[in-house]
Structure formats: C-alpha cells, structure tokens
Amino acid sequence: MKTAIVTGGGGALGTAICLELASLGWRLAIFDRVEAFAQETIDALNGHPASTHILDVADRDATAKAVAEVFAANGAIDALVNAAGGAFALGVPPSDFIKSNPEHWNRFIDVNLYATFSLCHLVAPYMKQAKSGGIVSIASGAGMRGGPPKSRQAGAAVYSASKAAVIAFTQALAQELGPFGIRVNAVAPGRNESRDKPFAKMLEMLKQEEQAEAGSGRLSPLGRYGRPADIGKAVGFLLSDKADYITGCCLDLTGGIRLH
Ligand SMILES: NC(=O)c1ccc[n+]([C@@H]2O[C@H](COP(=O)([O-])OP(=O)(O)OC[C@H]3O[C@@H](n4cnc5c(N)ncnc54)[C@H](O)[C@@H]3O)[C@@H](O)[C@H]2O)c1
C-alpha cells in the first residue's frame, strides 16, 4: 500500500482528498494543526489505514519529525498533498489591502508558501531515493488571475500572490525533480466549501456578492457550484499512473467560472 501525506487533512478539501485517496488504496498520514479536525477525517475513513500528526506545518522542526515518523512507520513516502491553509484557519480578518495589517501577511506566506516549500524539501529526498513520487499542492483560482476586487476573501491580494507563487514553485520544481521520476503538480479550486463556509453559508455569501457586483456570484457553466469531492477526484487522478505524463501543471478546478 502506498503512503500519502496530506497536510490540512482535517479541512473541507483535505477530508475529500483523504476519502478519495483511501478509495484508490492509499495509506494516509494526516498532518493538521487541529486534533478534532484530523479525528473527524479518521472517523470518516472508517478504519482505513491512516495516522494523524498534530502540528503547525509552518513549524519546520515539528514537520521534519513527523515526516521522519511517517517514513519510519511505512518505509516510503510516495505522495504529498499540500492542503493546509484556508483563510479562516489562518486567523486573518477580512480586510482591504490598504487597511490590512502587515503582521497578517506573514500568516499567508508561512502557511501557503513556506510550509509548501518545507514539506516538498522534506519529502523529496525520500522520493528521489525511490525514483518515484507525486506532489500536489492546492493553489487557487485566485493565484491564476488575482482575487476579484470585491471578493470577501480575507486579504485577497496577499492570498492571491501566495497562491501564484505556489504555481510558479510547482512549475520550477517539476523541472528539477522530473529526472528523478517525481511529478509535481498543483490544482486551482474556485469557490468551494471550507470548514468555516459549509455549503449553505457559501450560497448565502454568493448571493450577497452577486448583489454587490453583478456576475460575481454566478454558477459554473456546468450549472452548479464546486464541491470538495471535485478537488479530491482531481488530486487522486494527478497522483495516479493515469497522470504519468503530467507534471508542472496547475489544473483549473473553478468549473469554468473564469477562464484564462
Ligand atoms: N475552499 C475553497 O473555496 C478554496 C478555494 C481555493 C483554494 N483553497 C485552498 O485549499 C486549501 C484547503 O482549504 P479548505 O477550504 O479545505 O480550508 P479548511 O479551513 O476547511 O481546512 C484547512 C485545514 O488546514 C488546517 N490547517 C490550517 N493551517 C494549518 C497549519 N498551519 N498547520 C497545520 N494544519 C493547518 C486546518 O486545521 C484545517 O483542517 C487551502 O490552501 C485553501 O487556500 C480553498
């Protein structure tokens, strides 16, 4: 059984990713800051092989220790999914850029960016030794085109910049690690559920946004909003052999709401 580390595995998207990977036969190592969230995913996995590691992914020492534990327990780290983050989890209050607090910028950089570098840096040596591996980082549609000006996304400008950096990092790392059989990709979800924004709340927010800016809360051309399972399926695909010629890509998972 192959082993995948999923950071933020207790989150809305992280849970869906874990469930999809479990259905594809992956053993899971869930890295999350909140024990209760990680436990909910363990419960949802219903006995499927999985471990939890409670830590802040921006804490290099704690993360290094947990990565070493996963390798020691399983003899391999075959995949990494960087899904920790989310505006609510970062504790950054919503704000226009001009009014934003510079101290809050660091939270986006620490979790969205530094932790992505750090996890990749820690797992890549194991993958290089095994001559195979897969990495998928959760970027965002906001990283492909910049968050909309009237977005209710907390700190949209800095968030967008951190996610754009994740995409460029993915492209560069894919070139560096490809010769060792390691594929590195990203996905860019659009509006989706999160822990602080379950489906009903997401619909309410979209209605408000539509009132403030016509067209901004519209449905995907596919006639629905995104679901966490959409992200899970895409990550499962990118880590599978079916994607064995795909590296350095950022898969748009916005449902075609904004094409570029
Ligand atoms: N949900 C969306 O609409 C959406 C859209 C685009 C991109 N994303 C991205 O997808 C990722 C997951 O978002 P989500 O919607 O599932 O969020 P969420 O709030 O539902 O879950 C985030 C999870 O990450 C964990 N986490 C946060 N900071 C952490 C840290 N420092 N160390 C360890 N664990 C930490 C939280 O405890 C939580 O379990 C994020 O990177 C987010 O930016 C989400």
The ligand as an SDF file (V2000), in Angstrom:
LIG
                    3D

 44 48  0  0  0  0  0  0  0  0999 V2000
  -12.4520   26.0670   -0.0810 N   0  0  0  0  0  0  0  0  0  0  0  0
  -12.2060   26.9140   -1.0800 C   0  0  0  0  0  0  0  0  0  0  0  0
  -13.0840   27.6140   -1.5880 O   0  0  0  0  0  0  0  0  0  0  0  0
  -10.8050   27.0080   -1.6290 C   0  0  0  0  0  0  0  0  0  0  0  0
  -10.6260   27.6040   -2.8980 C   0  0  0  0  0  0  0  0  0  0  0  0
   -9.3430   27.6940   -3.4060 C   0  0  0  0  0  0  0  0  0  0  0  0
   -8.2500   27.2190   -2.6840 C   0  0  0  0  0  0  0  0  0  0  0  0
   -8.4600   26.6690   -1.4410 N   0  0  0  0  0  0  0  0  0  0  0  0
   -7.2750   26.1990   -0.7180 C   0  0  0  0  0  0  0  0  0  0  0  0
   -7.4500   24.8450   -0.3700 O   0  0  0  0  0  0  0  0  0  0  0  0
   -6.7420   24.5760    0.8450 C   0  0  0  0  0  0  0  0  0  0  0  0
   -7.6870   23.9010    1.8310 C   0  0  0  0  0  0  0  0  0  0  0  0
   -8.7480   24.7960    2.1170 O   0  0  0  0  0  0  0  0  0  0  0  0
  -10.0890   24.3320    2.8240 P   0  0  0  0  0  0  0  0  0  0  0  0
  -11.1870   25.0740    2.1430 O   0  0  0  0  0  0  0  0  0  0  0  0
  -10.1580   22.8620    2.9200 O   0  0  0  0  0  0  0  0  0  0  0  0
   -9.8900   25.0010    4.2670 O   0  0  0  0  0  0  0  0  0  0  0  0
  -10.4210   24.4890    5.6830 P   0  0  0  0  0  0  0  0  0  0  0  0
  -10.3620   25.6730    6.5860 O   0  0  0  0  0  0  0  0  0  0  0  0
  -11.7020   23.7510    5.5550 O   0  0  0  0  0  0  0  0  0  0  0  0
   -9.3000   23.4370    6.1080 O   0  0  0  0  0  0  0  0  0  0  0  0
   -7.9680   23.7900    6.3010 C   0  0  0  0  0  0  0  0  0  0  0  0
   -7.3050   22.7270    7.1700 C   0  0  0  0  0  0  0  0  0  0  0  0
   -5.9240   23.0640    7.2850 O   0  0  0  0  0  0  0  0  0  0  0  0
   -5.5680   23.0090    8.6590 C   0  0  0  0  0  0  0  0  0  0  0  0
   -4.5050   23.9820    8.8700 N   0  0  0  0  0  0  0  0  0  0  0  0
   -4.5570   25.3080    8.6990 C   0  0  0  0  0  0  0  0  0  0  0  0
   -3.4010   25.8810    8.9900 N   0  0  0  0  0  0  0  0  0  0  0  0
   -2.5800   24.8770    9.3690 C   0  0  0  0  0  0  0  0  0  0  0  0
   -1.2320   24.8300    9.8150 C   0  0  0  0  0  0  0  0  0  0  0  0
   -0.5050   25.9440    9.9260 N   0  0  0  0  0  0  0  0  0  0  0  0
   -0.6870   23.6320   10.1090 N   0  0  0  0  0  0  0  0  0  0  0  0
   -1.4160   22.5040   10.0020 C   0  0  0  0  0  0  0  0  0  0  0  0
   -2.7000   22.4850    9.6080 N   0  0  0  0  0  0  0  0  0  0  0  0
   -3.2670   23.6650    9.2880 C   0  0  0  0  0  0  0  0  0  0  0  0
   -6.8410   23.3770    9.4180 C   0  0  0  0  0  0  0  0  0  0  0  0
   -6.8130   22.9520   10.7710 O   0  0  0  0  0  0  0  0  0  0  0  0
   -7.8910   22.6740    8.5820 C   0  0  0  0  0  0  0  0  0  0  0  0
   -8.1050   21.3380    8.9860 O   0  0  0  0  0  0  0  0  0  0  0  0
   -6.1860   25.9120    1.3220 C   0  0  0  0  0  0  0  0  0  0  0  0
   -4.8490   26.0330    0.8980 O   0  0  0  0  0  0  0  0  0  0  0  0
   -7.0500   26.9290    0.5940 C   0  0  0  0  0  0  0  0  0  0  0  0
   -6.3780   28.1510    0.4220 O   0  0  0  0  0  0  0  0  0  0  0  0
   -9.7050   26.5410   -0.9090 C   0  0  0  0  0  0  0  0  0  0  0  0
  1  2  1  0
  2  3  2  0
  2  4  1  0
  4  5  1  0
  4 44  2  0
  5  6  2  0
  6  7  1  0
  7  8  2  0
  8  9  1  0
  8 44  1  0
  9 10  1  0
  9 42  1  0
 10 11  1  0
 11 12  1  0
 11 40  1  0
 12 13  1  0
 13 14  1  0
 14 15  2  0
 14 16  1  0
 14 17  1  0
 17 18  1  0
 18 19  2  0
 18 20  1  0
 18 21  1  0
 21 22  1  0
 22 23  1  0
 23 24  1  0
 23 38  1  0
 24 25  1  0
 25 26  1  0
 25 36  1  0
 26 27  1  0
 26 35  1  0
 27 28  2  0
 28 29  1  0
 29 30  1  0
 29 35  2  0
 30 31  1  0
 30 32  2  0
 32 33  1  0
 33 34  2  0
 34 35  1  0
 36 37  1  0
 36 38  1  0
 38 39  1  0
 40 41  1  0
 40 42  1  0
 42 43  1  0
M  CHG  2   8   1  16  -1
M  END
$$$$
